[in-house]
Amino acid sequence: MREKNSTIVTEFFILGFQASQGLRIFLFCLFLVVYCLIICGNLLIIILVSTSKNLHTPMYFFISQLSISDILLTADIVPKMLNILLNNGATITFIGCMTQFYFFCASETFECLLLTVMSYDRFVAICNPLRYNSIMTNEHCVLLIIISWLFGFSILSIYVVTAAKINFCGANIIDHFFCDLVPLLGLACSDTFIIDLEVYLLSIPNVLIPTTIIVVSYIYIVRTVLRIPSSNGRQKAFSTCSSHLTVVSIFYWTMFSVYVVPTEGRTLSISKILSLLYTMFTPLVNPIIYSLRNKDIIKAVQKVINI
């Protein structure tokens, strides 16, 4: 009887940030500037890596892929969020919501896998430098990236399809600024056990295994660096992976603060602010970290400016 009386939801209304008009206009201007900086900063990294011969190395190739992922993530979330801010909420079709959710999940999964690949690259460079060129060949690097992209866009389709089959009836208001899994499941009027199980099972190849590889890689890296006799040698060796370690720390800290840390006592406003960390803050600081702490990229920028 419940299914007969239920209304099939064809669109959702995203509340966004409920605040005064003045505050929403301020947030709109702030997020617009940040969005432009994200696009320009990551595009600059991609262009520099593509055009500068001294940046044609595995590490910079991976950095350019990270920039592509950051652009995809922000382009998927921010334009709609800006529209929501201007109109104090906005509707999104069911298909549009599932599409946004899909690209969000795919880009985040790819970034997690990419950071794992980059940790392996740093492991080989520091722990096995004599074989680095023979292991991290162009073909090997491209293959790793292709696998990461394909895995990110294929494996996540499993529970995106399952989420699309969930019955949404009655309330269709999402108290968030984009279509994320938690607020979507909160609107479901059918059993969500299957998708909950899929999330836990897929977290093994998506999160647990990559995290383990990163941790193990850095354990070996630290052990190798500490064995270097000179302090200058240790500092030089560790500086080659300090930027990556910083990016990994920011990425996992922001993601874990939203999806792993218990949400008891957390308000919706705090959840939205935390979500901003990985949708806008991380894509903004990634190119800054790799630019300010990398002499090769700084030299490439100076070369372009002088031309």
C-alpha atoms as a printed R data frame, in Angstrom:
    type eleno elety resid chain resno      x      y       z
1   ATOM     1    CA   MET     A     1  0.000  0.000   0.000
2   ATOM     2    CA   ARG     A     2  2.894  2.323   0.773
3   ATOM     3    CA   GLU     A     3  4.349  1.936  -2.714
4   ATOM     4    CA   LYS     A     4  1.005  2.746  -4.324
5   ATOM     5    CA   ASN     A     5  0.593  5.920  -2.301
6   ATOM     6    CA   SER     A     6  4.212  7.075  -2.754
7   ATOM     7    CA   THR     A     7  5.181  9.744  -5.252
8   ATOM     8    CA   ILE     A     8  8.171  9.009  -7.446
9   ATOM     9    CA   VAL     A     9 10.769 11.756  -7.068
10  ATOM    10    CA   THR     A    10 11.938 13.162 -10.405
11  ATOM    11    CA   GLU     A    11 13.945 16.074  -9.025
12  ATOM    12    CA   PHE     A    12 15.553 17.253  -5.812
13  ATOM    13    CA   PHE     A    13 15.734 20.679  -4.202
14  ATOM    14    CA   ILE     A    14 19.196 21.475  -2.852
15  ATOM    15    CA   LEU     A    15 19.118 23.951   0.013
16  ATOM    16    CA   GLY     A    16 22.784 24.891   0.005
17  ATOM    17    CA   PHE     A    17 23.776 27.479   2.594
18  ATOM    18    CA   GLN     A    18 20.670 28.985   4.155
19  ATOM    19    CA   ALA     A    19 21.700 32.506   5.194
20  ATOM    20    CA   SER     A    20 20.893 36.156   4.627
21  ATOM    21    CA   GLN     A    21 21.137 37.553   1.121
22  ATOM    22    CA   GLY     A    22 24.197 39.615   2.002
23  ATOM    23    CA   LEU     A    23 26.077 36.599   3.326
24  ATOM    24    CA   ARG     A    24 25.093 34.480   0.341
25  ATOM    25    CA   ILE     A    25 26.347 37.147  -2.069
26  ATOM    26    CA   PHE     A    26 29.622 37.321  -0.148
27  ATOM    27    CA   LEU     A    27 29.969 33.521  -0.289
28  ATOM    28    CA   PHE     A    28 29.131 33.564  -3.990
29  ATOM    29    CA   CYS     A    29 31.901 36.079  -4.712
30  ATOM    30    CA   LEU     A    30 34.360 34.212  -2.478
31  ATOM    31    CA   PHE     A    31 33.647 30.802  -4.012
32  ATOM    32    CA   LEU     A    32 33.714 32.257  -7.528
33  ATOM    33    CA   VAL     A    33 37.190 33.688  -6.938
34  ATOM    34    CA   VAL     A    34 38.373 30.405  -5.401
35  ATOM    35    CA   TYR     A    35 36.880 28.470  -8.340
36  ATOM    36    CA   CYS     A    36 38.720 30.661 -10.847
37  ATOM    37    CA   LEU     A    37 41.966 30.218  -8.901
38  ATOM    38    CA   ILE     A    38 41.472 26.440  -8.860
39  ATOM    39    CA   ILE     A    39 40.901 26.272 -12.618
40  ATOM    40    CA   CYS     A    40 43.743 28.653 -13.472
41  ATOM    41    CA   GLY     A    41 46.215 27.082 -11.031
42  ATOM    42    CA   ASN     A    42 45.594 23.523 -12.161
43  ATOM    43    CA   LEU     A    43 45.509 24.486 -15.837
44  ATOM    44    CA   LEU     A    44 48.876 26.182 -15.359
45  ATOM    45    CA   ILE     A    45 50.310 22.959 -13.926
46  ATOM    46    CA   ILE     A    46 48.932 20.935 -16.868
47  ATOM    47    CA   ILE     A    47 50.296 23.400 -19.454
48  ATOM    48    CA   LEU     A    48 53.719 23.613 -17.816
49  ATOM    49    CA   VAL     A    49 54.088 19.836 -17.580
50  ATOM    50    CA   SER     A    50 52.976 19.452 -21.200
51  ATOM    51    CA   THR     A    51 55.256 22.121 -22.668
52  ATOM    52    CA   SER     A    52 58.385 22.086 -20.479
53  ATOM    53    CA   LYS     A    53 60.844 19.336 -21.386
54  ATOM    54    CA   ASN     A    54 62.477 19.358 -17.957
55  ATOM    55    CA   LEU     A    55 59.077 18.416 -16.481
56  ATOM    56    CA   HIS     A    56 58.647 15.343 -18.688
57  ATOM    57    CA   THR     A    57 59.211 12.933 -15.828
58  ATOM    58    CA   PRO     A    58 56.893 10.450 -14.092
59  ATOM    59    CA   MET     A    59 56.432 12.616 -11.006
60  ATOM    60    CA   TYR     A    60 55.275 15.665 -12.975
61  ATOM    61    CA   PHE     A    61 53.124 13.504 -15.224
62  ATOM    62    CA   PHE     A    62 51.312 12.285 -12.122
63  ATOM    63    CA   ILE     A    63 51.024 15.864 -10.828
64  ATOM    64    CA   SER     A    64 49.336 16.914 -14.080
65  ATOM    65    CA   GLN     A    65 46.861 14.044 -13.699
66  ATOM    66    CA   LEU     A    66 46.133 15.241 -10.168
67  ATOM    67    CA   SER     A    67 45.349 18.670 -11.608
68  ATOM    68    CA   ILE     A    68 42.963 17.122 -14.154
69  ATOM    69    CA   SER     A    69 41.186 15.302 -11.325
70  ATOM    70    CA   ASP     A    70 40.892 18.515  -9.275
71  ATOM    71    CA   ILE     A    71 39.421 20.398 -12.236
72  ATOM    72    CA   LEU     A    72 36.905 17.605 -12.842
73  ATOM    73    CA   LEU     A    73 35.862 17.591  -9.186
74  ATOM    74    CA   THR     A    74 35.336 21.342  -8.884
75  ATOM    75    CA   ALA     A    75 33.654 21.631 -12.282
76  ATOM    76    CA   ASP     A    76 31.215 18.964 -11.146
77  ATOM    77    CA   ILE     A    77 30.321 20.648  -7.837
78  ATOM    78    CA   VAL     A    78 31.020 24.397  -7.817
79  ATOM    79    CA   PRO     A    79 28.966 25.803 -10.761
80  ATOM    80    CA   LYS     A    80 25.761 24.299  -9.377
81  ATOM    81    CA   MET     A    81 26.710 25.469  -5.884
82  ATOM    82    CA   LEU     A    82 27.108 29.046  -7.155
83  ATOM    83    CA   ASN     A    83 23.658 28.842  -8.726
84  ATOM    84    CA   ILE     A    84 22.264 27.581  -5.421
85  ATOM    85    CA   LEU     A    85 23.822 30.517  -3.553
86  ATOM    86    CA   LEU     A    86 22.358 33.076  -5.936
87  ATOM    87    CA   ASN     A    87 18.854 31.637  -5.754
88  ATOM    88    CA   ASN     A    88 18.883 30.507  -2.112
89  ATOM    89    CA   GLY     A    89 18.436 26.923  -3.257
90  ATOM    90    CA   ALA     A    90 17.902 25.270  -6.620
91  ATOM    91    CA   THR     A    91 16.345 22.182  -8.142
92  ATOM    92    CA   ILE     A    92 18.293 19.421  -9.832
93  ATOM    93    CA   THR     A    93 16.818 16.588 -11.830
94  ATOM    94    CA   PHE     A    94 17.121 13.023 -10.602
95  ATOM    95    CA   ILE     A    95 19.443 12.165 -13.499
96  ATOM    96    CA   GLY     A    96 21.452 15.329 -12.904
97  ATOM    97    CA   CYS     A    97 21.825 14.455  -9.219
98  ATOM    98    CA   MET     A    98 23.000 10.916  -9.974
99  ATOM    99    CA   THR     A    99 25.408 12.245 -12.611
100 ATOM   100    CA   GLN     A   100 26.890 14.757 -10.179
101 ATOM   101    CA   PHE     A   101 27.226 12.053  -7.545
102 ATOM   102    CA   TYR     A   102 28.889  9.704 -10.044
103 ATOM   103    CA   PHE     A   103 31.557 12.164 -11.211
104 ATOM   104    CA   PHE     A   104 32.204 13.246  -7.633
105 ATOM   105    CA   CYS     A   105 32.813  9.636  -6.535
106 ATOM   106    CA   ALA     A   106 34.866  8.821  -9.635
107 ATOM   107    CA   SER     A   107 37.184 11.819  -9.276
108 ATOM   108    CA   GLU     A   108 37.709 11.206  -5.544
109 ATOM   109    CA   THR     A   109 38.435  7.518  -6.136
110 ATOM   110    CA   PHE     A   110 40.859  8.323  -8.921
111 ATOM   111    CA   GLU     A   111 42.672 10.846  -6.723
112 ATOM   112    CA   CYS     A   112 43.006  8.250  -3.978
113 ATOM   113    CA   LEU     A   113 44.484  5.750  -6.460
114 ATOM   114    CA   LEU     A   114 46.702  8.416  -8.017
115 ATOM   115    CA   LEU     A   115 48.174  9.380  -4.644
116 ATOM   116    CA   THR     A   116 48.912  5.683  -4.157
117 ATOM   117    CA   VAL     A   117 50.699  5.518  -7.510
118 ATOM   118    CA   MET     A   118 52.667  8.646  -6.604
119 ATOM   119    CA   SER     A   119 53.730  7.081  -3.309
120 ATOM   120    CA   TYR     A   120 54.976  4.048  -5.244
121 ATOM   121    CA   ASP     A   121 56.878  6.399  -7.551
122 ATOM   122    CA   ARG     A   122 58.559  8.068  -4.535
123 ATOM   123    CA   PHE     A   123 59.280  4.649  -3.035
124 ATOM   124    CA   VAL     A   124 61.121  3.504  -6.160
125 ATOM   125    CA   ALA     A   125 62.955  6.834  -6.512
126 ATOM   126    CA   ILE     A   126 64.305  6.766  -2.944
127 ATOM   127    CA   CYS     A   127 64.537  3.078  -2.090
128 ATOM   128    CA   ASN     A   128 65.654  1.764  -5.478
129 ATOM   129    CA   PRO     A   129 67.102  4.764  -7.382
130 ATOM   130    CA   LEU     A   130 69.384  2.741  -9.684
131 ATOM   131    CA   ARG     A   131 66.400  0.935 -11.194
132 ATOM   132    CA   TYR     A   132 64.064  3.953 -11.234
133 ATOM   133    CA   ASN     A   133 64.351  4.664 -14.970
134 ATOM   134    CA   SER     A   134 63.859  1.011 -15.881
135 ATOM   135    CA   ILE     A   135 60.820  0.610 -13.589
136 ATOM   136    CA   MET     A   136 59.024  3.929 -14.056
137 ATOM   137    CA   THR     A   137 59.065  3.961 -17.840
138 ATOM   138    CA   ASN     A   138 56.659  6.111 -19.851
139 ATOM   139    CA   GLU     A   139 54.638  3.056 -20.813
140 ATOM   140    CA   HIS     A   140 54.435  1.898 -17.195
141 ATOM   141    CA   CYS     A   141 53.327  5.332 -15.978
142 ATOM   142    CA   VAL     A   142 50.648  5.678 -18.653
143 ATOM   143    CA   LEU     A   143 49.381  2.179 -17.884
144 ATOM   144    CA   LEU     A   144 49.094  2.972 -14.172
145 ATOM   145    CA   ILE     A   145 47.122  6.150 -14.925
146 ATOM   146    CA   ILE     A   146 44.804  4.397 -17.388
147 ATOM   147    CA   ILE     A   147 44.078  1.672 -14.842
148 ATOM   148    CA   SER     A   148 43.393  4.287 -12.169
149 ATOM   149    CA   TRP     A   149 40.999  6.251 -14.397
150 ATOM   150    CA   LEU     A   150 39.192  3.117 -15.584
151 ATOM   151    CA   PHE     A   151 38.921  1.750 -12.053
152 ATOM   152    CA   GLY     A   152 37.644  5.058 -10.718
153 ATOM   153    CA   PHE     A   153 34.970  5.402 -13.375
154 ATOM   154    CA   SER     A   154 33.914  1.751 -13.497
155 ATOM   155    CA   ILE     A   155 33.906  0.377  -9.963
156 ATOM   156    CA   LEU     A   156 31.996  3.391  -8.606
157 ATOM   157    CA   SER     A   157 29.226  2.848 -11.137
158 ATOM   158    CA   ILE     A   158 28.188 -0.203  -9.096
159 ATOM   159    CA   TYR     A   159 26.745  1.659  -6.150
160 ATOM   160    CA   VAL     A   160 25.789  4.722  -8.195
161 ATOM   161    CA   VAL     A   161 23.482  2.432 -10.170
162 ATOM   162    CA   THR     A   162 22.242  0.933  -6.909
163 ATOM   163    CA   ALA     A   163 21.617  4.417  -5.498
164 ATOM   164    CA   ALA     A   164 19.623  5.296  -8.613
165 ATOM   165    CA   LYS     A   165 17.344  2.303  -7.964
166 ATOM   166    CA   ILE     A   166 16.487  3.409  -4.437
167 ATOM   167    CA   ASN     A   167 12.908  4.580  -3.968
168 ATOM   168    CA   PHE     A   168 12.725  8.258  -3.066
169 ATOM   169    CA   CYS     A   169  9.268  9.323  -2.036
170 ATOM   170    CA   GLY     A   170  7.757 12.280  -0.265
171 ATOM   171    CA   ALA     A   171 10.442 14.743   0.806
172 ATOM   172    CA   ASN     A   172 12.942 15.623  -1.908
173 ATOM   173    CA   ILE     A   173 14.887 18.366  -0.110
174 ATOM   174    CA   ILE     A   174 18.652 17.847   0.172
175 ATOM   175    CA   ASP     A   175 20.130 19.899   3.008
176 ATOM   176    CA   HIS     A   176 23.560 20.079   1.412
177 ATOM   177    CA   PHE     A   177 25.204 21.922  -1.478
178 ATOM   178    CA   PHE     A   178 25.595 18.911  -3.773
179 ATOM   179    CA   CYS     A   179 24.297 15.370  -4.223
180 ATOM   180    CA   ASP     A   180 26.294 13.301  -1.768
181 ATOM   181    CA   LEU     A   181 25.529  9.770  -0.641
182 ATOM   182    CA   VAL     A   182 24.642 10.476   3.002
183 ATOM   183    CA   PRO     A   183 21.927 13.113   2.348
184 ATOM   184    CA   LEU     A   184 20.565 10.988  -0.509
185 ATOM   185    CA   LEU     A   185 20.205  7.938   1.693
186 ATOM   186    CA   GLY     A   186 18.470 10.127   4.269
187 ATOM   187    CA   LEU     A   187 15.659 10.701   1.750
188 ATOM   188    CA   ALA     A   188 15.226  7.029   0.848
189 ATOM   189    CA   CYS     A   189 11.954  5.315   1.716
190 ATOM   190    CA   SER     A   190 13.196  1.846   0.757
191 ATOM   191    CA   ASP     A   191 15.761 -0.431   2.354
192 ATOM   192    CA   THR     A   192 19.341  0.827   1.870
193 ATOM   193    CA   PHE     A   193 21.083 -2.288   3.180
194 ATOM   194    CA   ILE     A   194 22.461 -3.271  -0.251
195 ATOM   195    CA   ILE     A   195 24.091  0.070  -0.973
196 ATOM   196    CA   ASP     A   196 25.431  0.288   2.580
197 ATOM   197    CA   LEU     A   197 27.003 -3.135   2.100
198 ATOM   198    CA   GLU     A   198 28.438 -2.086  -1.286
199 ATOM   199    CA   VAL     A   199 29.981  1.033   0.239
200 ATOM   200    CA   TYR     A   200 31.717 -1.010   2.931
201 ATOM   201    CA   LEU     A   201 32.909 -3.676   0.482
202 ATOM   202    CA   LEU     A   202 34.125 -1.172  -2.125
203 ATOM   203    CA   SER     A   203 35.962  0.775   0.559
204 ATOM   204    CA   ILE     A   204 38.460 -2.109   0.646
205 ATOM   205    CA   PRO     A   205 39.867 -1.575  -2.885
206 ATOM   206    CA   ASN     A   206 39.056  2.143  -2.892
207 ATOM   207    CA   VAL     A   207 40.400  3.214   0.503
208 ATOM   208    CA   LEU     A   208 41.868  0.442   2.648
209 ATOM   209    CA   ILE     A   209 44.296 -1.070   0.129
210 ATOM   210    CA   PRO     A   210 45.537  2.305  -1.257
211 ATOM   211    CA   THR     A   211 45.993  3.655   2.272
212 ATOM   212    CA   THR     A   212 47.938  0.561   3.272
213 ATOM   213    CA   ILE     A   213 50.208  0.868   0.232
214 ATOM   214    CA   ILE     A   214 50.889  4.543   0.997
215 ATOM   215    CA   VAL     A   215 51.686  3.837   4.659
216 ATOM   216    CA   VAL     A   216 53.961  0.894   3.818
217 ATOM   217    CA   SER     A   217 55.716  2.906   1.101
218 ATOM   218    CA   TYR     A   218 56.509  5.720   3.509
219 ATOM   219    CA   ILE     A   219 57.688  3.308   6.189
220 ATOM   220    CA   TYR     A   220 60.287  2.030   3.731
221 ATOM   221    CA   ILE     A   221 61.057  5.566   2.559
222 ATOM   222    CA   VAL     A   222 61.674  6.791   6.117
223 ATOM   223    CA   ARG     A   223 63.848  3.752   6.888
224 ATOM   224    CA   THR     A   224 65.913  4.381   3.745
225 ATOM   225    CA   VAL     A   225 66.275  8.106   4.393
226 ATOM   226    CA   LEU     A   226 67.401  7.542   8.000
227 ATOM   227    CA   ARG     A   227 70.172  5.252   6.753
228 ATOM   228    CA   ILE     A   228 71.700  8.061   4.670
229 ATOM   229    CA   PRO     A   229 74.846  9.151   6.561
230 ATOM   230    CA   SER     A   230 74.853 12.888   5.814
231 ATOM   231    CA   SER     A   231 72.149 15.267   7.042
232 ATOM   232    CA   ASN     A   232 72.155 17.092   3.692
233 ATOM   233    CA   GLY     A   233 71.553 13.805   1.918
234 ATOM   234    CA   ARG     A   234 68.664 12.950   4.218
235 ATOM   235    CA   GLN     A   235 67.139 16.387   3.752
236 ATOM   236    CA   LYS     A   236 67.486 16.218  -0.034
237 ATOM   237    CA   ALA     A   237 65.984 12.734  -0.200
238 ATOM   238    CA   PHE     A   238 63.012 13.565   1.983
239 ATOM   239    CA   SER     A   239 62.363 16.860   0.145
240 ATOM   240    CA   THR     A   240 61.583 14.859  -3.002
241 ATOM   241    CA   CYS     A   241 58.480 13.407  -1.339
242 ATOM   242    CA   SER     A   242 57.525 16.177   1.126
243 ATOM   243    CA   SER     A   243 55.044 17.789  -1.289
244 ATOM   244    CA   HIS     A   244 53.336 14.472  -1.971
245 ATOM   245    CA   LEU     A   245 53.191 13.669   1.732
246 ATOM   246    CA   THR     A   246 51.594 17.065   2.398
247 ATOM   247    CA   VAL     A   247 48.952 16.519  -0.302
248 ATOM   248    CA   VAL     A   248 48.221 12.998   0.997
249 ATOM   249    CA   SER     A   249 47.810 14.310   4.543
250 ATOM   250    CA   ILE     A   250 45.384 17.045   3.465
251 ATOM   251    CA   PHE     A   251 43.384 14.693   1.244
252 ATOM   252    CA   TYR     A   252 42.907 11.980   3.855
253 ATOM   253    CA   TRP     A   253 42.356 14.428   6.712
254 ATOM   254    CA   THR     A   254 39.521 16.185   4.873
255 ATOM   255    CA   MET     A   255 37.906 12.958   3.635
256 ATOM   256    CA   PHE     A   256 38.171 11.140   6.959
257 ATOM   257    CA   SER     A   257 36.802 14.145   8.856
258 ATOM   258    CA   VAL     A   258 33.586 13.877   6.825
259 ATOM   259    CA   TYR     A   259 33.078 10.156   6.215
260 ATOM   260    CA   VAL     A   260 34.953  8.347   8.994
261 ATOM   261    CA   VAL     A   261 34.780 10.518  12.125
262 ATOM   262    CA   PRO     A   262 31.477  9.921  14.003
263 ATOM   263    CA   THR     A   263 28.812 12.505  13.144
264 ATOM   264    CA   GLU     A   264 27.093 12.521  16.537
265 ATOM   265    CA   GLY     A   265 26.702 16.083  17.748
266 ATOM   266    CA   ARG     A   266 27.802 17.509  14.393
267 ATOM   267    CA   THR     A   267 25.452 20.103  12.914
268 ATOM   268    CA   LEU     A   268 24.570 20.211   9.235
269 ATOM   269    CA   SER     A   269 26.418 23.517   8.904
270 ATOM   270    CA   ILE     A   270 29.640 21.934  10.181
271 ATOM   271    CA   SER     A   271 29.176 19.013   7.772
272 ATOM   272    CA   LYS     A   272 28.838 21.451   4.866
273 ATOM   273    CA   ILE     A   273 31.948 23.358   5.927
274 ATOM   274    CA   LEU     A   274 33.916 20.110   6.189
275 ATOM   275    CA   SER     A   275 32.670 19.112   2.735
276 ATOM   276    CA   LEU     A   276 34.031 22.392   1.375
277 ATOM   277    CA   LEU     A   277 37.493 21.272   2.467
278 ATOM   278    CA   TYR     A   278 37.729 18.455  -0.067
279 ATOM   279    CA   THR     A   279 35.604 20.031  -2.802
280 ATOM   280    CA   MET     A   280 37.354 23.430  -2.875
281 ATOM   281    CA   PHE     A   281 40.204 23.730  -0.384
282 ATOM   282    CA   THR     A   282 42.144 20.636  -1.485
283 ATOM   283    CA   PRO     A   283 41.965 21.405  -5.259
284 ATOM   284    CA   LEU     A   284 43.086 24.966  -4.434
285 ATOM   285    CA   VAL     A   285 46.122 24.088  -2.323
286 ATOM   286    CA   ASN     A   286 47.392 21.134  -4.403
287 ATOM   287    CA   PRO     A   287 48.910 23.258  -7.210
288 ATOM   288    CA   ILE     A   288 50.159 25.776  -4.630
289 ATOM   289    CA   ILE     A   289 51.986 23.073  -2.685
290 ATOM   290    CA   TYR     A   290 53.608 21.613  -5.783
291 ATOM   291    CA   SER     A   291 54.482 25.062  -7.166
292 ATOM   292    CA   LEU     A   292 55.893 26.777  -4.084
293 ATOM   293    CA   ARG     A   293 57.876 23.745  -2.953
294 ATOM   294    CA   ASN     A   294 59.191 22.689  -6.352
295 ATOM   295    CA   LYS     A   295 62.138 24.464  -7.976
296 ATOM   296    CA   ASP     A   296 61.558 22.846 -11.388
297 ATOM   297    CA   ILE     A   297 58.018 24.195 -11.657
298 ATOM   298    CA   ILE     A   298 59.134 27.640 -10.463
299 ATOM   299    CA   LYS     A   299 61.851 27.643 -13.143
300 ATOM   300    CA   ALA     A   300 59.310 26.597 -15.777
301 ATOM   301    CA   VAL     A   301 56.998 29.455 -14.738
302 ATOM   302    CA   GLN     A   302 59.882 31.943 -14.879
303 ATOM   303    CA   LYS     A   303 60.839 30.669 -18.317
304 ATOM   304    CA   VAL     A   304 57.307 31.160 -19.613
305 ATOM   305    CA   ILE     A   305 57.123 34.660 -18.105
306 ATOM   306    CA   ASN     A   306 60.466 35.656 -19.661
307 ATOM   307    CA   ILE     A   307 59.293 34.455 -23.057
